Amino acid sequence: MKTVLITGSHGMVGRNIVEFEKSKNYTLLTPKSSELNLLDRKSVDDYIKLHNPDIVIHCAGIVGGIQANMSNPVRFLVDNTQMGLNLIMGAKEAGVKYLMNMSSSCMYPRAAKNPLSEELILKGELEPTNEGYAIAKITATRLCEYISREDATYSYKTVIPCNLYGRYDKFDPKHSHMLPAVIKKIDEAKKSNHKTLDIWGDGEARREFMYAEDLADFVYYALENFENMPQNINVGLGHDYTINEYYKAIAEVVGYDGEFVHDLSKPVGMKQKLIDDTKLQKFGWHYKTSLSDGIKKTYEYYLKEVVNG
């Protein structure tokens, strides 16, 4: 039974991986930041030496939506870069042969043609609203490429998920991504009997959101087929929806029948961010959860654990 170190195991992505049914086939190391401080290289080296994992899955990171990225660009750049460098180099120098680096589709150029293929990294200017985070993710992704290129006995590969949502998500509007923030917003509007609700921008920007448990499913599929996985691979739906469509779908689940009003003064980020799933299809994996089912499960989690937790 292989030993897998999962950083960020207490965040949304990490917890979904840890709790997924196939986790029982592995011995999982799920340290808290007090046990493994990724900002401290010595802490990383000591932990890896003590526990000797066969595989590392790097999910840890400082994450947030547009507001958080715009308010804290220094932290998003510095902390995420430092964590990636410390962990990846710490694993390499300890002789860990397999590493799965969890990246983000935000590292694709803002003006790139959609769908976004893996070859577009560093082919254009980044989206300014999350540039610091994107630079950190690009650094870790390139480092994994370089390590694998220099020494083929090291298999350090990067997974590039589309936007995610689901159980263990953050629902604070100042720190969360769009979909959980909208679930909270629409639920509160319904309870307060608000007749109108604002949408940032014209609502025509398109986004691809995948249920986080599906990413966990992919991770275990990838662990079982790691040699055949591409160096960098997009993981998502391969199709997207407008912001307006997400608001409508969430309103249907929540039972809100008010009117939406567009606030054209607010930033909206990239007009579209759809991953190219060509390599994903060839690799043989497909998402399982529909948008309506994912929203229902996430709303149930929100009501049970966040509102009444």
LUMMAR-216293 format. One record per residue (C-alpha): x, y, z; residue number from 1. Coordinates in steps of 0.25 Angstrom, whole numbers. Example, Ala and Ser with C-alpha at 12.3 -4.5 7.8 and 13.67 -1.06 7.14 Angstrom:
BEGIN
{east: 49&north: -18&up: 31&nr: 1}
{east: 55&north: -4&up: 29&nr: 2}
This chain:
BEGIN
{east: 0&north: 0&up: 0&nr: 1}
{east: 6&north: 13&up: -5&nr: 2}
{east: 8&north: 25&up: 5&nr: 3}
{east: 3&north: 38&up: -1&nr: 4}
{east: 6&north: 52&up: 5&nr: 5}
{east: -6&north: 61&up: 2&nr: 6}
{east: -3&north: 76&up: 5&nr: 7}
{east: -15&north: 85&up: 7&nr: 8}
{east: -22&north: 73&up: 12&nr: 9}
{east: -31&north: 81&up: 21&nr: 10}
{east: -36&north: 90&up: 9&nr: 11}
{east: -47&north: 88&up: -1&nr: 12}
{east: -39&north: 80&up: -11&nr: 13}
{east: -31&north: 72&up: -1&nr: 14}
{east: -43&north: 68&up: 8&nr: 15}
{east: -50&north: 63&up: -4&nr: 16}
{east: -38&north: 55&up: -8&nr: 17}
{east: -36&north: 49&up: 6&nr: 18}
{east: -51&north: 45&up: 8&nr: 19}
{east: -52&north: 39&up: -6&nr: 20}
{east: -56&north: 24&up: -6&nr: 21}
{east: -43&north: 20&up: -13&nr: 22}
{east: -34&north: 27&up: -2&nr: 23}
{east: -35&north: 13&up: 6&nr: 24}
{east: -25&north: 7&up: -5&nr: 25}
{east: -14&north: 17&up: 0&nr: 26}
{east: -8&north: 21&up: 13&nr: 27}
{east: -10&north: 36&up: 14&nr: 28}
{east: -2&north: 46&up: 21&nr: 29}
{east: -11&north: 58&up: 24&nr: 30}
{east: -2&north: 68&up: 32&nr: 31}
{east: -8&north: 81&up: 38&nr: 32}
{east: 1&north: 94&up: 36&nr: 33}
{east: 5&north: 92&up: 50&nr: 34}
{east: 12&north: 79&up: 46&nr: 35}
{east: 17&north: 83&up: 33&nr: 36}
{east: 20&north: 97&up: 30&nr: 37}
{east: 21&north: 99&up: 15&nr: 38}
{east: 27&north: 113&up: 16&nr: 39}
{east: 39&north: 107&up: 24&nr: 40}
{east: 48&north: 98&up: 16&nr: 41}
{east: 54&north: 91&up: 28&nr: 42}
{east: 40&north: 87&up: 33&nr: 43}
{east: 37&north: 81&up: 19&nr: 44}
{east: 51&north: 74&up: 19&nr: 45}
{east: 49&north: 68&up: 33&nr: 46}
{east: 35&north: 64&up: 30&nr: 47}
{east: 38&north: 56&up: 17&nr: 48}
{east: 50&north: 50&up: 23&nr: 49}
{east: 42&north: 45&up: 35&nr: 50}
{east: 30&north: 40&up: 27&nr: 51}
{east: 37&north: 36&up: 14&nr: 52}
{east: 24&north: 37&up: 5&nr: 53}
{east: 24&north: 29&up: -9&nr: 54}
{east: 16&north: 40&up: -15&nr: 55}
{east: 13&north: 55&up: -12&nr: 56}
{east: 0&north: 62&up: -16&nr: 57}
{east: 2&north: 77&up: -15&nr: 58}
{east: -12&north: 83&up: -12&nr: 59}
{east: -8&north: 94&up: -2&nr: 60}
{east: -9&north: 109&up: -6&nr: 61}
{east: -14&north: 122&up: -2&nr: 62}
{east: -27&north: 123&up: -11&nr: 63}
{east: -39&north: 133&up: -13&nr: 64}
{east: -48&north: 140&up: -23&nr: 65}
{east: -45&north: 153&up: -30&nr: 66}
{east: -47&north: 162&up: -18&nr: 67}
{east: -37&north: 154&up: -10&nr: 68}
{east: -27&north: 153&up: -21&nr: 69}
{east: -28&north: 168&up: -24&nr: 70}
{east: -26&north: 172&up: -9&nr: 71}
{east: -14&north: 163&up: -6&nr: 72}
{east: -6&north: 161&up: -18&nr: 73}
{east: 7&north: 160&up: -10&nr: 74}
{east: 3&north: 149&up: -1&nr: 75}
{east: -4&north: 141&up: -13&nr: 76}
{east: 10&north: 142&up: -21&nr: 77}
{east: 20&north: 140&up: -10&nr: 78}
{east: 13&north: 130&up: -1&nr: 79}
{east: 9&north: 121&up: -12&nr: 80}
{east: 22&north: 122&up: -19&nr: 81}
{east: 30&north: 119&up: -6&nr: 82}
{east: 21&north: 107&up: -3&nr: 83}
{east: 22&north: 101&up: -17&nr: 84}
{east: 37&north: 102&up: -17&nr: 85}
{east: 40&north: 97&up: -3&nr: 86}
{east: 31&north: 85&up: -6&nr: 87}
{east: 35&north: 81&up: -20&nr: 88}
{east: 50&north: 83&up: -17&nr: 89}
{east: 49&north: 76&up: -3&nr: 90}
{east: 42&north: 64&up: -10&nr: 91}
{east: 52&north: 63&up: -21&nr: 92}
{east: 64&north: 64&up: -12&nr: 93}
{east: 58&north: 54&up: -3&nr: 94}
{east: 57&north: 44&up: -15&nr: 95}
{east: 42&north: 44&up: -16&nr: 96}
{east: 40&north: 39&up: -30&nr: 97}
{east: 25&north: 43&up: -32&nr: 98}
{east: 18&north: 57&up: -30&nr: 99}
{east: 5&north: 62&up: -34&nr: 100}
{east: 5&north: 77&up: -34&nr: 101}
{east: -9&north: 83&up: -34&nr: 102}
{east: -9&north: 96&up: -42&nr: 103}
{east: -20&north: 105&up: -47&nr: 104}
{east: -26&north: 109&up: -61&nr: 105}
{east: -24&north: 124&up: -57&nr: 106}
{east: -10&north: 123&up: -61&nr: 107}
{east: -14&north: 123&up: -76&nr: 108}
{east: -13&north: 136&up: -83&nr: 109}
{east: -25&north: 146&up: -82&nr: 110}
{east: -26&north: 147&up: -97&nr: 111}
{east: -23&north: 133&up: -101&nr: 112}
{east: -33&north: 126&up: -110&nr: 113}
{east: -43&north: 117&up: -104&nr: 114}
{east: -43&north: 105&up: -101&nr: 115}
{east: -30&north: 107&up: -94&nr: 116}
{east: -20&north: 96&up: -97&nr: 117}
{east: -8&north: 92&up: -88&nr: 118}
{east: 2&north: 98&up: -98&nr: 119}
{east: -3&north: 112&up: -96&nr: 120}
{east: 5&north: 114&up: -83&nr: 121}
{east: 13&north: 127&up: -84&nr: 122}
{east: 8&north: 130&up: -98&nr: 123}
{east: 2&north: 143&up: -94&nr: 124}
{east: -1&north: 154&up: -83&nr: 125}
{east: -8&north: 148&up: -71&nr: 126}
{east: -21&north: 153&up: -65&nr: 127}
{east: -18&north: 165&up: -56&nr: 128}
{east: -28&north: 162&up: -45&nr: 129}
{east: -21&north: 149&up: -41&nr: 130}
{east: -7&north: 151&up: -47&nr: 131}
{east: 1&north: 148&up: -34&nr: 132}
{east: -6&north: 135&up: -32&nr: 133}
{east: -4&north: 131&up: -47&nr: 134}
{east: 11&north: 134&up: -46&nr: 135}
{east: 12&north: 125&up: -34&nr: 136}
{east: 5&north: 114&up: -41&nr: 137}
{east: 13&north: 115&up: -54&nr: 138}
{east: 26&north: 114&up: -46&nr: 139}
{east: 22&north: 101&up: -39&nr: 140}
{east: 17&north: 96&up: -52&nr: 141}
{east: 30&north: 99&up: -60&nr: 142}
{east: 39&north: 94&up: -48&nr: 143}
{east: 32&north: 80&up: -49&nr: 144}
{east: 34&north: 80&up: -64&nr: 145}
{east: 49&north: 84&up: -62&nr: 146}
{east: 51&north: 73&up: -52&nr: 147}
{east: 45&north: 62&up: -61&nr: 148}
{east: 53&north: 67&up: -73&nr: 149}
{east: 66&north: 67&up: -65&nr: 150}
{east: 64&north: 53&up: -59&nr: 151}
{east: 54&north: 43&up: -65&nr: 152}
{east: 53&north: 35&up: -52&nr: 153}
{east: 45&north: 46&up: -46&nr: 154}
{east: 31&north: 47&up: -50&nr: 155}
{east: 26&north: 61&up: -46&nr: 156}
{east: 13&north: 65&up: -53&nr: 157}
{east: 3&north: 76&up: -52&nr: 158}
{east: -12&north: 75&up: -52&nr: 159}
{east: -19&north: 88&up: -57&nr: 160}
{east: -34&north: 88&up: -52&nr: 161}
{east: -44&north: 97&up: -56&nr: 162}
{east: -52&north: 105&up: -46&nr: 163}
{east: -57&north: 96&up: -34&nr: 164}
{east: -68&north: 96&up: -24&nr: 165}
{east: -74&north: 87&up: -14&nr: 166}
{east: -73&north: 81&up: 0&nr: 167}
{east: -63&north: 89&up: 9&nr: 168}
{east: -64&north: 101&up: 0&nr: 169}
{east: -63&north: 115&up: 6&nr: 170}
{east: -76&north: 123&up: 6&nr: 171}
{east: -70&north: 137&up: 10&nr: 172}
{east: -73&north: 146&up: -1&nr: 173}
{east: -59&north: 153&up: 2&nr: 174}
{east: -51&north: 141&up: 1&nr: 175}
{east: -59&north: 131&up: -7&nr: 176}
{east: -60&north: 128&up: -22&nr: 177}
{east: -72&north: 132&up: -30&nr: 178}
{east: -81&north: 119&up: -29&nr: 179}
{east: -81&north: 117&up: -14&nr: 180}
{east: -82&north: 132&up: -12&nr: 181}
{east: -95&north: 133&up: -21&nr: 182}
{east: -101&north: 121&up: -13&nr: 183}
{east: -100&north: 129&up: 0&nr: 184}
{east: -104&north: 142&up: -7&nr: 185}
{east: -117&north: 135&up: -13&nr: 186}
{east: -120&north: 128&up: 0&nr: 187}
{east: -120&north: 140&up: 8&nr: 188}
{east: -128&north: 148&up: -2&nr: 189}
{east: -139&north: 138&up: -2&nr: 190}
{east: -139&north: 138&up: 14&nr: 191}
{east: -139&north: 153&up: 14&nr: 192}
{east: -150&north: 153&up: 3&nr: 193}
{east: -142&north: 162&up: -6&nr: 194}
{east: -148&north: 165&up: -19&nr: 195}
{east: -136&north: 168&up: -27&nr: 196}
{east: -121&north: 163&up: -26&nr: 197}
{east: -109&north: 169&up: -33&nr: 198}
{east: -100&north: 162&up: -43&nr: 199}
{east: -86&north: 167&up: -45&nr: 200}
{east: -84&north: 172&up: -59&nr: 201}
{east: -94&north: 168&up: -71&nr: 202}
{east: -94&north: 153&up: -66&nr: 203}
{east: -89&north: 148&up: -80&nr: 204}
{east: -75&north: 144&up: -76&nr: 205}
{east: -74&north: 129&up: -77&nr: 206}
{east: -68&north: 120&up: -66&nr: 207}
{east: -66&north: 105&up: -65&nr: 208}
{east: -69&north: 100&up: -51&nr: 209}
{east: -67&north: 85&up: -47&nr: 210}
{east: -72&north: 78&up: -35&nr: 211}
{east: -59&north: 76&up: -26&nr: 212}
{east: -62&north: 61&up: -23&nr: 213}
{east: -60&north: 59&up: -38&nr: 214}
{east: -46&north: 64&up: -37&nr: 215}
{east: -44&north: 55&up: -25&nr: 216}
{east: -49&north: 43&up: -34&nr: 217}
{east: -39&north: 48&up: -45&nr: 218}
{east: -27&north: 48&up: -35&nr: 219}
{east: -29&north: 34&up: -32&nr: 220}
{east: -31&north: 30&up: -46&nr: 221}
{east: -18&north: 38&up: -49&nr: 222}
{east: -10&north: 31&up: -38&nr: 223}
{east: -14&north: 17&up: -44&nr: 224}
{east: -10&north: 22&up: -58&nr: 225}
{east: 1&north: 32&up: -54&nr: 226}
{east: 11&north: 27&up: -65&nr: 227}
{east: 1&north: 30&up: -76&nr: 228}
{east: -3&north: 43&up: -71&nr: 229}
{east: 2&north: 55&up: -79&nr: 230}
{east: 12&north: 65&up: -73&nr: 231}
{east: 2&north: 75&up: -71&nr: 232}
{east: -13&north: 72&up: -72&nr: 233}
{east: -26&north: 80&up: -72&nr: 234}
{east: -37&north: 74&up: -63&nr: 235}
{east: -51&north: 79&up: -65&nr: 236}
{east: -64&north: 78&up: -72&nr: 237}
{east: -60&north: 83&up: -86&nr: 238}
{east: -72&north: 92&up: -87&nr: 239}
{east: -76&north: 105&up: -79&nr: 240}
{east: -88&north: 113&up: -75&nr: 241}
{east: -90&north: 128&up: -74&nr: 242}
{east: -91&north: 135&up: -60&nr: 243}
{east: -105&north: 138&up: -63&nr: 244}
{east: -108&north: 123&up: -65&nr: 245}
{east: -101&north: 120&up: -52&nr: 246}
{east: -109&north: 130&up: -44&nr: 247}
{east: -122&north: 124&up: -51&nr: 248}
{east: -118&north: 109&up: -48&nr: 249}
{east: -115&north: 113&up: -33&nr: 250}
{east: -128&north: 121&up: -32&nr: 251}
{east: -136&north: 109&up: -36&nr: 252}
{east: -129&north: 100&up: -26&nr: 253}
{east: -130&north: 110&up: -15&nr: 254}
{east: -145&north: 114&up: -19&nr: 255}
{east: -142&north: 129&up: -21&nr: 256}
{east: -151&north: 136&up: -31&nr: 257}
{east: -147&north: 150&up: -30&nr: 258}
{east: -141&north: 158&up: -41&nr: 259}
{east: -126&north: 160&up: -45&nr: 260}
{east: -120&north: 173&up: -47&nr: 261}
{east: -106&north: 175&up: -54&nr: 262}
{east: -96&north: 184&up: -47&nr: 263}
{east: -87&north: 189&up: -59&nr: 264}
{east: -78&north: 196&up: -50&nr: 265}
{east: -72&north: 183&up: -44&nr: 266}
{east: -60&north: 175&up: -50&nr: 267}
{east: -63&north: 162&up: -57&nr: 268}
{east: -49&north: 156&up: -60&nr: 269}
{east: -47&north: 148&up: -73&nr: 270}
{east: -59&north: 147&up: -82&nr: 271}
{east: -57&north: 132&up: -84&nr: 272}
{east: -48&north: 122&up: -77&nr: 273}
{east: -51&north: 108&up: -83&nr: 274}
{east: -41&north: 97&up: -83&nr: 275}
{east: -38&north: 88&up: -95&nr: 276}
{east: -41&north: 74&up: -91&nr: 277}
{east: -34&north: 67&up: -103&nr: 278}
{east: -23&north: 61&up: -94&nr: 279}
{east: -33&north: 58&up: -83&nr: 280}
{east: -42&north: 50&up: -92&nr: 281}
{east: -30&north: 43&up: -98&nr: 282}
{east: -25&north: 39&up: -84&nr: 283}
{east: -39&north: 33&up: -82&nr: 284}
{east: -46&north: 41&up: -71&nr: 285}
{east: -59&north: 48&up: -71&nr: 286}
{east: -66&north: 56&up: -60&nr: 287}
{east: -78&north: 50&up: -53&nr: 288}
{east: -87&north: 61&up: -47&nr: 289}
{east: -96&north: 70&up: -54&nr: 290}
{east: -98&north: 84&up: -51&nr: 291}
{east: -111&north: 83&up: -44&nr: 292}
{east: -107&north: 71&up: -36&nr: 293}
{east: -94&north: 78&up: -32&nr: 294}
{east: -102&north: 91&up: -27&nr: 295}
{east: -112&north: 82&up: -20&nr: 296}
{east: -101&north: 75&up: -12&nr: 297}
{east: -93&north: 88&up: -9&nr: 298}
{east: -106&north: 95&up: -5&nr: 299}
{east: -109&north: 83&up: 5&nr: 300}
{east: -95&north: 84&up: 10&nr: 301}
{east: -96&north: 99&up: 12&nr: 302}
{east: -109&north: 98&up: 20&nr: 303}
{east: -105&north: 87&up: 29&nr: 304}
{east: -90&north: 91&up: 31&nr: 305}
{east: -89&north: 106&up: 29&nr: 306}
{east: -103&north: 111&up: 33&nr: 307}
{east: -106&north: 101&up: 44&nr: 308}
{east: -93&north: 95&up: 47&nr: 309}
